[in-house]
């Protein structure tokens, strides 16, 4: 059964850091590009960062560029999002997504709250 399971979310103060993990199973993870999205209440889901299937190329939303780093370890079937210098506007549910051609899988999400 295909699964993407996010972990590592929680409550953090502004300026703090968190590392999110997304563990994949049930498909050939190394053949899929992966991305992190986030969604705040009342807002649309937005793309935060993406990485190709081998971890060679990355892309970031302007709002997180220089603060967030996406990476992956195909041997562990896991994609990561290292978040630094967190801001209240980074608050939301973070989802990982794996894509290959027309096929796409989503995780259930993990909550990140940035607040004093």
Residue pairs with C-beta under 8 A, 6 or more apart in sequence:
1 25
1 26
2 25
2 26
2 27
2 105
3 23
3 24
3 25
3 26
3 107
4 22
4 23
4 24
4 96
4 97
4 98
4 105
4 106
4 107
4 108
5 22
5 23
5 107
5 108
6 20
6 21
6 22
6 94
6 95
6 96
6 107
6 108
6 109
6 110
7 20
7 21
7 22
7 23
7 110
8 18
8 19
8 20
8 21
8 110
9 18
9 20
9 94
9 110
9 111
9 112
10 18
10 111
10 112
10 113
11 113
11 115
12 18
12 86
12 112
12 113
12 114
13 86
13 114
13 115
13 116
14 86
14 87
14 88
14 114
14 115
14 116
15 85
15 86
16 86
16 114
17 82
17 83
17 84
17 85
17 86
18 83
18 86
18 112
19 80
19 81
19 82
19 83
20 36
20 80
20 81
20 83
20 94
20 96
20 110
20 112
21 78
21 79
21 80
22 34
22 36
22 78
22 79
22 80
22 81
22 96
22 107
23 76
23 77
23 78
24 32
24 77
24 78
24 79
24 98
24 105
25 77
27 98
27 105
29 74
29 77
29 98
30 53
30 54
30 74
30 77
31 53
31 100
32 53
32 98
32 99
32 100
32 103
32 105
33 50
33 51
33 52
33 53
33 98
33 99
33 100
34 50
34 51
34 53
34 70
34 72
34 79
34 96
34 97
34 98
34 99
35 47
35 48
35 49
35 50
35 51
35 70
35 96
35 97
35 99
36 47
36 48
36 49
36 50
36 70
36 79
36 81
36 94
36 95
36 96
36 97
37 45
37 46
37 47
37 48
37 94
37 95
37 96
37 97
38 45
38 46
38 48
38 90
38 92
38 93
38 94
38 95
38 112
39 45
39 46
39 92
39 93
39 95
39 109
40 91
40 92
40 93
43 92
45 95
46 61
47 61
48 60
48 61
48 64
48 68
48 81
48 94
49 58
49 59
49 60
49 61
49 64
49 68
49 69
49 70
49 81
50 58
50 59
50 70
51 57
51 58
51 59
51 70
51 71
51 72
51 79
52 58
53 74
53 100
54 74
55 71
55 72
55 74
58 69
58 70
60 68
60 70
63 89
64 83
64 90
67 83
67 84
67 85
67 86
68 81
68 82
68 83
68 84
69 80
69 81
69 82
69 84
70 79
70 80
70 81
70 82
71 79
71 80
71 82
72 78
72 79
72 80
73 79
73 80
79 96
79 98
81 94
83 90
83 112
86 112
86 114
87 114
88 114
88 115
89 114
90 112
90 114
91 112
91 113
91 114
91 115
92 111
92 112
93 109
93 110
93 111
93 112
94 109
94 110
94 111
94 112
95 106
95 107
95 108
95 109
96 106
96 107
97 104
97 105
97 106
97 107
98 104
98 105
99 105
